Amino acid sequence: MSRTLDIQVGPELVSIDLDSLETEQPDAYVELLKEANSSVGVWTRLAAEYWRKGNAKNVDIARQICEAAITALSKQSATLAPAYAMLANLKVAYAQRAPKMILENARVDKLSGPTKDAYMAEANGLMNRAMELERTDVLILLTRGILQLANRKADDAQRTFDAVLAKHPNNVVALTGRARILYQRRQYAAALKGFQRLLQLAPDALPDPRIGIGMCLWSLAARDKARMAWARSLEVHPDHYPALVLLGLASINASKDVRLPDSERAAEYALGIKFIERAFKFCKESAAAANALAEMFLRKGTSALTTALKLAERTIQHADTLPLLADGHMRVARALHAQGDLAEAGKHYEAAGGVLGAVGLAGVKIQTDEYAAATHVLEKLLQPTTVQPASASFPTPAGPKLEATFMLASLHAFARPGVSSTDLARGRTKARELYERAMRDLEIASRDLARASGVVGDDARVNVRGLGEEVAMHVEIARLWTEDPALGIQHASAHSTHFEKALHALSEALRIARAAGATGDAIFARLLNNVAALRHGEGAYEIARGMYEDALAVATGLPSEEGEGISVSVLYNLGRCLEDMEEKGIGEGGHGNAGEVYAKLLSRHGEYIDAKVRQAHILTSQNRMNEAHDLIKQALASAPHALNLRAYYTHFLLRVGMWKNARDFVFATLRDCDKNDVYALCAAGVVLYHQAREAGRGFGGPGGTDAPMSAEERKKNFVRACEFFEKALAQDPFCAVAAQGLAIALAEDALGTLAGALGPPAQGFDPSKAAREALDVFAKVRESLADGAVYANMGHCYYARDEFERAVESYETANKRFYEGRNVTTLLCLSRTWYAKANKDQSFAGMRNALKYAQQAMHLTPGDKAIVYNIAMIEQKAAEMLFGLEASKRTLVELKRAIAQAEHAQTHVNPPVFGSLAADTSGMLPYSRDIADQRRRYGDTMLRKRAEHLAKQEEYENEVNAKFDAARQRRQDEKERLEAAERERLEELRRQAEVLAEQRRKARAEIEELNLKMAEESEEERERKVAKKRARTERAAAEDLPEGEGGGQKKRKRTTKKRTKRGRGEDGDEDEGVRLPSEDEEDAMFSGPEDRGEAPAKRVPKKRVIKDDEDEDVEGTSHKRKKIKSKEVISDSDMDD
């Protein structure tokens, strides 16, 4: 049945078919309404029917009808409020499809016409005119609420809708507005109930309540139910685009779920794009749909950049939320960036703001070589106080600031033109900090994303937007940690930390390369080589060797030139690894294998100096000095100015003891090659210091001189040595070797009198103070130079200050940590220190430690006569020390052992001791033959008293043991006496306890017997009382029985009166303990069968009297009972009878 609108035109009634309005001309209807002088309600009804049709043309017709109504009814302006209200609503409808803004420089999507704000301004003006005419009408209030909601005045809109709902609780429009306000306030549960109520009231309403239901469910994390609600909305309203947009965005978001297989994610993305495309066909002004499609076309590449740009511009012009506006600017910027328009792209990046905008702007600045500006943008972004707008593009747990952090770190690490070395070092320090923070945040984000995605396991990780999966980035991180110029001034633990971080970065790069399948290219081979070198440095020789061999295999398969360059480096590193394995005694490595590797390398590149140096080093370790010397000379002939080679040759000359040659060579290096070479300066200082210190002592070696120096010449050489150390420090302020050389000079007073060796010490010179100052220097050197020599020198200083315990600690550290117990000099220093400490403390245990270290040194150098002399001296001194001690400060065992050692020093001939040492006729001896002979004679004299000392010690210990035994016996006797006394005391306590227990047993028996008798007496008394009670009860009952009808009444009367009289005593006082009955109780007691219709009951007062009398034994009640049973009461009863 069709719907019609009847209009009375004069005598004629015209009906307008409302279902066929689209085929009619609106002008005819307007003229008809004017002719009929129709009311404003008819005009608005017709306009509403056109508006309900939905398309833009019908909305224009509805607007024209409303405007015509206002014109036609201008004389009836008081009735025009509905027309103004409808026209305001129409302006709101126009605003919904109007652009929010117009881009003046739009490249593709060029729009014109009024903006959303212009329409809203017109709607507000119309609404104000309507409110002037009518304020209480429901339609006016609803229109006002809609406008307030559109103007984002949620509080005002809520008050308006509440006012409507107060009168019309089921008004659909008001309920819709209130539910939307609740949703905007994030009260999702309450909003959900509101939309559900709407669905019950108006299932076919538009806007569809199912849209709101789905959005509430989505916000409450019920995603599947939300999609079901939107799908149902699409079934009910197939042409309603909001459901399509929401379903499309939901599917696109689902495609980002890492828990889904790739096939399902691809299917979800395709479905989402399909929904979005359908929605955009229905409403091309939808900013959300345009935004999603712009991202899709951007992913297609350069071929679709124009379409992506148009859609992104559409997003900007129609966006009504900040996230959509930011996304629109971002996508315009990306499209322009890809097209090469960097200037415009930068403007849109800046307009987008947020993290992504800053990252994009920084990228543009980098492309235009504005590195400082790019750094400034990113640093401003990463400031903790920076507040960034939300973005819908990154729903993952990790925000896009990670990208910005990585980018800024790389900028700081980059050696830009015009940057000073100081600024570059500062920038690299900042880069390391940023990379560390970014990797730490990435680790947390990966764990969180894995947990959110349902990935289980302690080490569960999920890739976060591909961050941290670039080989070049990890290589850059490793380079930052290995090329830090401040490493030279840091503690050894800092070196270790940097080393570990560099190794971790390169290992990650290697893992990424393997995962990408790039195991056959040059980058992979270089990564293997570098990781192997770091593993080599940390002592994992077997792992390093395997990785070197793998790298060599990869390099073999590369093109000849590139592969050969990598192979040379890998072969050299492999040779070094095999050398170290031989020194550590690990695996199958050996100098033979290393030599073969170097030989192979030299056969391909004969002028490879480093390989020749390593071959010479192997020959030196095999004591083939001449062959090693020849190889080094060949290398020098090829590269006479190679400073590293010249440094190694200097080291070689010093090692073989050619001090004079070393001095000439190092001076030639400083003169002909580089006068500021730090190694040469330090070597010159060492040579001169050694020459001045050891002059004339016969330690010059094959290339030295035994000619004695005067004191002035030695002082001059000391001064020159210190000058060279100072020059080295001037070139490298962190040179630990030079600092250590100056500290040694300070400790030994080399610039003074060498502790009296060059003359009498200067007045006020304090060796202990000099050693203390030197210790301060060594402590600083120790923080930067991890070498045993530093700890050995600190031990020397402590020894000079007689701090023997700390000296032992320093020597032990050097011996165990750096020399593995195989450094003869350190062992002898330990022996010397223990010897001095034992003499100071008169400790035989200290002498044993000194002997132990001296014997260890002798095992390493069996032919060293100085060590043999020291061993004999320690053995003899131990016996001498014990002979000089009192018997109470030594033991017989120690004395016997010391005597045995002294006899060894006197009589043992292999190795030679004092007698053999004194008879040695060698030309150069490290000791005095005369002193050795004197020690021999002294030992003979001392040992003659050994029997005496042994007897004395044995006698002393026997006495002490006897005293101990006597004391022990006394303690045992006392203990036994105390134990006997304790046993006797315990026995007495036991006897007393038995007596007490017997007494208690008898007492209990007596009590039980007494209780039994009392129980029997109580039973007899109870029976007597019961009989007495029975007799009294019977007697009382007999007294209370009436004789007749009149007599009963007479007795009741008299008794009542008498009881009233007896209620008080003679003085008017109430009788104590007696309760007077009430009138009702009296009637009940005295009424007979004729009054109550029942058998006569016992009198309550009589019962109370008898009851009280039963308790005769209760204290204080016997007197009252006698008063109750007084003679006067009994007389009344007699009269009654």
ChimeraX attribute file (.defattr): number of C-alpha atoms within 10 A of each C-alpha:
attribute: neighborCount
match mode: 1-to-1
recipient: residues
	/A:1	4
	/A:2	7
	/A:3	11
	/A:4	13
	/A:5	12
	/A:6	12
	/A:7	17
	/A:8	15
	/A:9	15
	/A:10	10
	/A:11	6
	/A:12	9
	/A:13	11
	/A:14	15
	/A:15	12
	/A:16	16
	/A:17	13
	/A:18	16
	/A:19	14
	/A:20	11
	/A:21	16
	/A:22	12
	/A:23	7
	/A:24	12
	/A:25	10
	/A:26	19
	/A:27	13
	/A:28	10
	/A:29	16
	/A:30	19
	/A:31	13
	/A:32	16
	/A:33	23
	/A:34	18
	/A:35	13
	/A:36	16
	/A:37	17
	/A:38	17
	/A:39	15
	/A:40	21
	/A:41	14
	/A:42	16
	/A:43	23
	/A:44	23
	/A:45	18
	/A:46	23
	/A:47	26
	/A:48	20
	/A:49	16
	/A:50	24
	/A:51	21
	/A:52	12
	/A:53	15
	/A:54	10
	/A:55	10
	/A:56	13
	/A:57	13
	/A:58	20
	/A:59	22
	/A:60	16
	/A:61	19
	/A:62	27
	/A:63	24
	/A:64	17
	/A:65	26
	/A:66	29
	/A:67	16
	/A:68	19
	/A:69	26
	/A:70	22
	/A:71	14
	/A:72	19
	/A:73	18
	/A:74	12
	/A:75	10
	/A:76	12
	/A:77	13
	/A:78	12
	/A:79	18
	/A:80	24
	/A:81	25
	/A:82	24
	/A:83	28
	/A:84	27
	/A:85	27
	/A:86	27
	/A:87	26
	/A:88	30
	/A:89	23
	/A:90	22
	/A:91	23
	/A:92	24
	/A:93	18
	/A:94	20
	/A:95	22
	/A:96	19
	/A:97	16
	/A:98	22
	/A:99	26
	/A:100	20
	/A:101	18
	/A:102	20
	/A:103	16
	/A:104	9
	/A:105	10
	/A:106	15
	/A:107	13
	/A:108	15
	/A:109	18
	/A:110	14
	/A:111	17
	/A:112	11
	/A:113	9
	/A:114	15
	/A:115	20
	/A:116	21
	/A:117	16
	/A:118	15
	/A:119	20
	/A:120	22
	/A:121	16
	/A:122	16
	/A:123	26
	/A:124	21
	/A:125	14
	/A:126	20
	/A:127	26
	/A:128	17
	/A:129	15
	/A:130	25
	/A:131	19
	/A:132	10
	/A:133	17
	/A:134	18
	/A:135	13
	/A:136	11
	/A:137	12
	/A:138	18
	/A:139	17
	/A:140	22
	/A:141	22
	/A:142	22
	/A:143	25
	/A:144	26
	/A:145	26
	/A:146	24
	/A:147	21
	/A:148	18
	/A:149	19
	/A:150	15
	/A:151	14
	/A:152	13
	/A:153	14
	/A:154	21
	/A:155	11
	/A:156	14
	/A:157	25
	/A:158	21
	/A:159	13
	/A:160	21
	/A:161	25
	/A:162	18
	/A:163	17
	/A:164	23
	/A:165	18
	/A:166	10
	/A:167	10
	/A:168	14
	/A:169	12
	/A:170	15
	/A:171	18
	/A:172	17
	/A:173	21
	/A:174	27
	/A:175	22
	/A:176	23
	/A:177	23
	/A:178	26
	/A:179	27
	/A:180	22
	/A:181	20
	/A:182	20
	/A:183	20
	/A:184	13
	/A:185	11
	/A:186	14
	/A:187	16
	/A:188	22
	/A:189	15
	/A:190	15
	/A:191	26
	/A:192	24
	/A:193	14
	/A:194	22
	/A:195	25
	/A:196	18
	/A:197	18
	/A:198	26
	/A:199	18
	/A:200	10
	/A:201	13
	/A:202	15
	/A:203	15
	/A:204	15
	/A:205	14
	/A:206	13
	/A:207	12
	/A:208	23
	/A:209	26
	/A:210	28
	/A:211	23
	/A:212	26
	/A:213	26
	/A:214	28
	/A:215	24
	/A:216	25
	/A:217	21
	/A:218	17
	/A:219	15
	/A:220	15
	/A:221	11
	/A:222	13
	/A:223	17
	/A:224	12
	/A:225	15
	/A:226	25
	/A:227	23
	/A:228	14
	/A:229	22
	/A:230	25
	/A:231	20
	/A:232	16
	/A:233	22
	/A:234	20
	/A:235	12
	/A:236	14
	/A:237	15
	/A:238	12
	/A:239	15
	/A:240	18
	/A:241	22
	/A:242	23
	/A:243	27
	/A:244	26
	/A:245	26
	/A:246	24
	/A:247	27
	/A:248	27
	/A:249	21
	/A:250	21
	/A:251	23
	/A:252	23
	/A:253	16
	/A:254	20
	/A:255	23
	/A:256	16
	/A:257	15
	/A:258	17
	/A:259	16
	/A:260	14
	/A:261	10
	/A:262	13
	/A:263	9
	/A:264	14
	/A:265	20
	/A:266	16
	/A:267	14
	/A:268	21
	/A:269	20
	/A:270	16
	/A:271	19
	/A:272	24
	/A:273	21
	/A:274	16
	/A:275	22
	/A:276	29
	/A:277	20
	/A:278	17
	/A:279	25
	/A:280	20
	/A:281	13
	/A:282	14
	/A:283	17
	/A:284	17
	/A:285	19
	/A:286	23
	/A:287	26
	/A:288	26
	/A:289	29
	/A:290	30
	/A:291	24
	/A:292	24
	/A:293	21
	/A:294	28
	/A:295	21
	/A:296	15
	/A:297	19
	/A:298	22
	/A:299	12
	/A:300	11
	/A:301	12
	/A:302	13
	/A:303	10
	/A:304	15
	/A:305	21
	/A:306	20
	/A:307	17
	/A:308	29
	/A:309	27
	/A:310	20
	/A:311	27
	/A:312	32
	/A:313	30
	/A:314	31
	/A:315	32
	/A:316	28
	/A:317	24
	/A:318	26
	/A:319	24
	/A:320	17
	/A:321	12
	/A:322	14
	/A:323	16
	/A:324	24
	/A:325	23
	/A:326	27
	/A:327	28
	/A:328	32
	/A:329	25
	/A:330	27
	/A:331	27
	/A:332	32
	/A:333	29
	/A:334	26
	/A:335	27
	/A:336	21
	/A:337	20
	/A:338	15
	/A:339	13
	/A:340	12
	/A:341	14
	/A:342	20
	/A:343	15
	/A:344	15
	/A:345	25
	/A:346	24
	/A:347	15
	/A:348	24
	/A:349	29
	/A:350	21
	/A:351	18
	/A:352	28
	/A:353	21
	/A:354	22
	/A:355	24
	/A:356	25
	/A:357	25
	/A:358	25
	/A:359	25
	/A:360	24
	/A:361	28
	/A:362	27
	/A:363	20
	/A:364	23
	/A:365	20
	/A:366	16
	/A:367	12
	/A:368	12
	/A:369	12
	/A:370	13
	/A:371	20
	/A:372	14
	/A:373	15
	/A:374	24
	/A:375	20
	/A:376	12
	/A:377	19
	/A:378	22
	/A:379	14
	/A:380	12
	/A:381	23
	/A:382	17
	/A:383	9
	/A:384	7
	/A:385	8
	/A:386	9
	/A:387	11
	/A:388	11
	/A:389	11
	/A:390	13
	/A:391	20
	/A:392	10
	/A:393	15
	/A:394	12
	/A:395	11
	/A:396	17
	/A:397	15
	/A:398	18
	/A:399	18
	/A:400	18
	/A:401	19
	/A:402	23
	/A:403	18
	/A:404	23
	/A:405	23
	/A:406	20
	/A:407	21
	/A:408	25
	/A:409	28
	/A:410	22
	/A:411	20
	/A:412	23
	/A:413	21
	/A:414	16
	/A:415	16
	/A:416	13
	/A:417	7
	/A:418	8
	/A:419	12
	/A:420	11
	/A:421	10
	/A:422	9
	/A:423	13
	/A:424	17
	/A:425	20
	/A:426	13
	/A:427	20
	/A:428	25
	/A:429	19
	/A:430	17
	/A:431	25
	/A:432	21
	/A:433	12
	/A:434	20
	/A:435	23
	/A:436	17
	/A:437	16
	/A:438	21
	/A:439	16
	/A:440	12
	/A:441	16
	/A:442	20
	/A:443	18
	/A:444	15
	/A:445	21
	/A:446	22
	/A:447	23
	/A:448	19
	/A:449	21
	/A:450	22
	/A:451	15
	/A:452	16
	/A:453	14
	/A:454	12
	/A:455	17
	/A:456	12
	/A:457	10
	/A:458	7
	/A:459	8
	/A:460	14
	/A:461	18
	/A:462	19
	/A:463	16
	/A:464	20
	/A:465	13
	/A:466	8
	/A:467	15
	/A:468	21
	/A:469	18
	/A:470	13
	/A:471	20
	/A:472	13
	/A:473	21
	/A:474	23
	/A:475	20
	/A:476	22
	/A:477	25
	/A:478	24
	/A:479	15
	/A:480	21
	/A:481	22
	/A:482	17
	/A:483	13
	/A:484	14
	/A:485	12
	/A:486	10
	/A:487	16
	/A:488	18
	/A:489	19
	/A:490	16
	/A:491	16
	/A:492	17
	/A:493	12
	/A:494	15
	/A:495	18
	/A:496	12
	/A:497	12
	/A:498	19
	/A:499	18
	/A:500	17
	/A:501	18
	/A:502	25
	/A:503	25
	/A:504	17
	/A:505	21
	/A:506	26
	/A:507	22
	/A:508	19
	/A:509	28
	/A:510	25
	/A:511	16
	/A:512	17
	/A:513	20
	/A:514	13
	/A:515	11
	/A:516	10
	/A:517	11
	/A:518	14
	/A:519	16
	/A:520	17
	/A:521	16
	/A:522	19
	/A:523	17
	/A:524	22
	/A:525	27
	/A:526	21
	/A:527	21
	/A:528	26
	/A:529	27
	/A:530	25
	/A:531	23
	/A:532	31
	/A:533	24
	/A:534	19
	/A:535	20
	/A:536	23
	/A:537	13
	/A:538	14
	/A:539	15
	/A:540	15
	/A:541	23
	/A:542	19
	/A:543	13
	/A:544	26
	/A:545	24
	/A:546	14
	/A:547	24
	/A:548	30
	/A:549	17
	/A:550	17
	/A:551	26
	/A:552	24
	/A:553	15
	/A:554	21
	/A:555	26
	/A:556	17
	/A:557	13
	/A:558	17
	/A:559	11
	/A:560	10
	/A:561	9
	/A:562	12
	/A:563	19
	/A:564	17
	/A:565	11
	/A:566	20
	/A:567	24
	/A:568	19
	/A:569	15
	/A:570	26
	/A:571	22
	/A:572	21
	/A:573	24
	/A:574	28
	/A:575	28
	/A:576	22
	/A:577	26
	/A:578	26
	/A:579	22
	/A:580	19
	/A:581	23
	/A:582	18
	/A:583	13
	/A:584	13
	/A:585	11
	/A:586	13
	/A:587	11
	/A:588	10
	/A:589	21
	/A:590	21
	/A:591	22
	/A:592	14
	/A:593	16
	/A:594	26
	/A:595	22
	/A:596	14
	/A:597	21
	/A:598	25
	/A:599	17
	/A:600	16
	/A:601	21
	/A:602	18
	/A:603	11
	/A:604	12
	/A:605	12
	/A:606	13
	/A:607	15
	/A:608	17
	/A:609	21
	/A:610	15
	/A:611	25
	/A:612	24
	/A:613	23
	/A:614	21
	/A:615	23
	/A:616	23
	/A:617	22
	/A:618	20
	/A:619	19
	/A:620	18
	/A:621	12
	/A:622	11
	/A:623	11
	/A:624	13
	/A:625	17
	/A:626	12
	/A:627	14
	/A:628	23
	/A:629	19
	/A:630	12
	/A:631	20
	/A:632	24
	/A:633	17
	/A:634	16
	/A:635	23
	/A:636	16
	/A:637	10
	/A:638	13
	/A:639	14
	/A:640	15
	/A:641	14
	/A:642	14
	/A:643	16
	/A:644	14
	/A:645	20
	/A:646	23
	/A:647	17
	/A:648	15
	/A:649	21
	/A:650	24
	/A:651	14
	/A:652	20
	/A:653	18
	/A:654	20
	/A:655	12
	/A:656	14
	/A:657	17
	/A:658	18
	/A:659	25
	/A:660	19
	/A:661	16
	/A:662	24
	/A:663	24
	/A:664	13
	/A:665	19
	/A:666	23
	/A:667	17
	/A:668	15
	/A:669	24
	/A:670	17
	/A:671	11
	/A:672	11
	/A:673	15
	/A:674	14
	/A:675	14
	/A:676	16
	/A:677	17
	/A:678	22
	/A:679	21
	/A:680	26
	/A:681	26
	/A:682	26
	/A:683	25
	/A:684	27
	/A:685	29
	/A:686	23
	/A:687	20
	/A:688	23
	/A:689	25
	/A:690	17
	/A:691	24
	/A:692	23
	/A:693	19
	/A:694	16
	/A:695	21
	/A:696	15
	/A:697	13
	/A:698	15
	/A:699	15
	/A:700	19
	/A:701	14
	/A:702	12
	/A:703	16
	/A:704	18
	/A:705	17
	/A:706	14
	/A:707	11
	/A:708	14
	/A:709	15
	/A:710	13
	/A:711	15
	/A:712	10
	/A:713	13
	/A:714	24
	/A:715	21
	/A:716	15
	/A:717	22
	/A:718	25
	/A:719	20
	/A:720	16
	/A:721	28
	/A:722	27
	/A:723	17
	/A:724	23
	/A:725	25
	/A:726	20
	/A:727	19
	/A:728	26
	/A:729	19
	/A:730	14
	/A:731	13
	/A:732	15
	/A:733	14
	/A:734	19
	/A:735	21
	/A:736	26
	/A:737	21
	/A:738	29
	/A:739	23
	/A:740	24
	/A:741	21
	/A:742	23
	/A:743	25
	/A:744	24
	/A:745	21
	/A:746	23
	/A:747	25
	/A:748	22
	/A:749	21
	/A:750	24
	/A:751	16
	/A:752	20
	/A:753	18
	/A:754	21
	/A:755	18
	/A:756	12
	/A:757	13
	/A:758	15
	/A:759	11
	/A:760	11
	/A:761	16
	/A:762	11
	/A:763	6
	/A:764	6
	/A:765	13
	/A:766	13
	/A:767	19
	/A:768	16
	/A:769	15
	/A:770	20
	/A:771	24
	/A:772	19
	/A:773	15
	/A:774	23
	/A:775	24
	/A:776	13
	/A:777	19
	/A:778	26
	/A:779	14
	/A:780	17
	/A:781	25
	/A:782	22
	/A:783	17
	/A:784	20
	/A:785	21
	/A:786	18
	/A:787	16
	/A:788	22
	/A:789	20
	/A:790	24
	/A:791	25
	/A:792	25
	/A:793	22
	/A:794	30
	/A:795	29
	/A:796	25
	/A:797	30
	/A:798	23
	/A:799	22
	/A:800	19
	/A:801	16
	/A:802	16
	/A:803	15
	/A:804	24
	/A:805	14
	/A:806	15
	/A:807	26
	/A:808	23
	/A:809	17
	/A:810	23
	/A:811	27
	/A:812	23
	/A:813	18
	/A:814	26
	/A:815	23
	/A:816	14
	/A:817	13
	/A:818	16
	/A:819	17
	/A:820	11
	/A:821	17
	/A:822	15
	/A:823	17
	/A:824	20
	/A:825	13
	/A:826	26
	/A:827	25
	/A:828	22
	/A:829	22
	/A:830	28
	/A:831	28
	/A:832	23
	/A:833	27
	/A:834	26
	/A:835	25
	/A:836	18
	/A:837	21
	/A:838	21
	/A:839	16
	/A:840	12
	/A:841	11
	/A:842	19
	/A:843	18
	/A:844	22
	/A:845	14
	/A:846	21
	/A:847	26
	/A:848	19
	/A:849	18
	/A:850	27
	/A:851	25
	/A:852	17
	/A:853	22
	/A:854	25
	/A:855	20
	/A:856	19
	/A:857	23
	/A:858	21
	/A:859	14
	/A:860	13
	/A:861	12
	/A:862	13
	/A:863	11
	/A:864	14
	/A:865	18
	/A:866	13
	/A:867	21
	/A:868	22
	/A:869	20
	/A:870	21
	/A:871	23
	/A:872	26
	/A:873	20
	/A:874	24
	/A:875	25
	/A:876	26
	/A:877	20
	/A:878	29
	/A:879	26
	/A:880	18
	/A:881	18
	/A:882	21
	/A:883	21
	/A:884	12
	/A:885	11
	/A:886	10
	/A:887	19
	/A:888	10
	/A:889	10
	/A:890	19
	/A:891	18
	/A:892	18
	/A:893	12
	/A:894	15
	/A:895	22
	/A:896	15
	/A:897	15
	/A:898	25
	/A:899	25
	/A:900	15
	/A:901	21
	/A:902	25
	/A:903	18
	/A:904	18
	/A:905	26
	/A:906	24
	/A:907	16
	/A:908	16
	/A:909	13
	/A:910	8
	/A:911	12
	/A:912	20
	/A:913	25
	/A:914	27
	/A:915	20
	/A:916	19
	/A:917	25
	/A:918	19
	/A:919	14
	/A:920	13
	/A:921	10
	/A:922	7
	/A:923	5
	/A:924	9
	/A:925	14
	/A:926	12
	/A:927	14
	/A:928	12
	/A:929	18
	/A:930	12
	/A:931	13
	/A:932	21
	/A:933	17
	/A:934	15
	/A:935	21
	/A:936	24
	/A:937	14
	/A:938	14
	/A:939	21
	/A:940	15
	/A:941	11
	/A:942	16
	/A:943	19
	/A:944	10
	/A:945	11
	/A:946	16
	/A:947	11
	/A:948	12
	/A:949	20
	/A:950	19
	/A:951	12
	/A:952	14
	/A:953	20
	/A:954	16
	/A:955	14
	/A:956	16
	/A:957	18
	/A:958	12
	/A:959	12
	/A:960	13
	/A:961	13
	/A:962	12
	/A:963	12
	/A:964	13
	/A:965	12
	/A:966	12
	/A:967	12
	/A:968	13
	/A:969	12
	/A:970	12
	/A:971	12
	/A:972	12
	/A:973	12
	/A:974	12
	/A:975	12
	/A:976	12
	/A:977	12
	/A:978	12
	/A:979	12
	/A:980	12
	/A:981	12
	/A:982	12
	/A:983	12
	/A:984	12
	/A:985	11
	/A:986	12
	/A:987	12
	/A:988	12
	/A:989	11
	/A:990	12
	/A:991	11
	/A:992	12
	/A:993	12
	/A:994	12
	/A:995	11
	/A:996	11
	/A:997	12
	/A:998	12
	/A:999	11
	/A:1000	12
	/A:1001	11
	/A:1002	11
	/A:1003	12
	/A:1004	12
	/A:1005	11
	/A:1006	12
	/A:1007	10
	/A:1008	12
	/A:1009	12
	/A:1010	11
	/A:1011	12
	/A:1012	12
	/A:1013	10
	/A:1014	11
	/A:1015	12
	/A:1016	10
	/A:1017	11
	/A:1018	12
	/A:1019	10
	/A:1020	10
	/A:1021	11
	/A:1022	11
	/A:1023	11
	/A:1024	11
	/A:1025	14
	/A:1026	11
	/A:1027	11
	/A:1028	12
	/A:1029	16
	/A:1030	10
	/A:1031	11
	/A:1032	14
	/A:1033	15
	/A:1034	10
	/A:1035	11
	/A:1036	16
	/A:1037	13
	/A:1038	10
	/A:1039	13
	/A:1040	17
	/A:1041	12
	/A:1042	19
	/A:1043	11
	/A:1044	10
	/A:1045	11
	/A:1046	10
	/A:1047	13
	/A:1048	19
	/A:1049	15
	/A:1050	14
	/A:1051	20
	/A:1052	19
	/A:1053	14
	/A:1054	16
	/A:1055	18
	/A:1056	17
	/A:1057	12
	/A:1058	14
	/A:1059	14
	/A:1060	12
	/A:1061	12
	/A:1062	18
	/A:1063	17
	/A:1064	14
	/A:1065	11
	/A:1066	10
	/A:1067	6
	/A:1068	10
	/A:1069	9
	/A:1070	14
	/A:1071	16
	/A:1072	11
	/A:1073	11
	/A:1074	17
	/A:1075	11
	/A:1076	15
	/A:1077	15
	/A:1078	9
	/A:1079	10
	/A:1080	9
	/A:1081	14
	/A:1082	18
	/A:1083	15
	/A:1084	17
	/A:1085	18
	/A:1086	25
	/A:1087	19
	/A:1088	19
	/A:1089	12
	/A:1090	10
	/A:1091	11
	/A:1092	12
	/A:1093	9
	/A:1094	10
	/A:1095	10
	/A:1096	17
	/A:1097	12
	/A:1098	15
	/A:1099	16
	/A:1100	15
	/A:1101	17
	/A:1102	17
	/A:1103	14
	/A:1104	15
	/A:1105	17
	/A:1106	18
	/A:1107	13
	/A:1108	16
	/A:1109	20
	/A:1110	17
	/A:1111	13
	/A:1112	13
	/A:1113	9
	/A:1114	10
	/A:1115	8
	/A:1116	9
	/A:1117	14
	/A:1118	15
	/A:1119	10
	/A:1120	17
	/A:1121	21
	/A:1122	12
	/A:1123	15
	/A:1124	22
	/A:1125	14
	/A:1126	11
	/A:1127	10
	/A:1128	13
	/A:1129	15
	/A:1130	13
	/A:1131	11
	/A:1132	15
	/A:1133	14
	/A:1134	10
	/A:1135	9
	/A:1136	19
	/A:1137	14
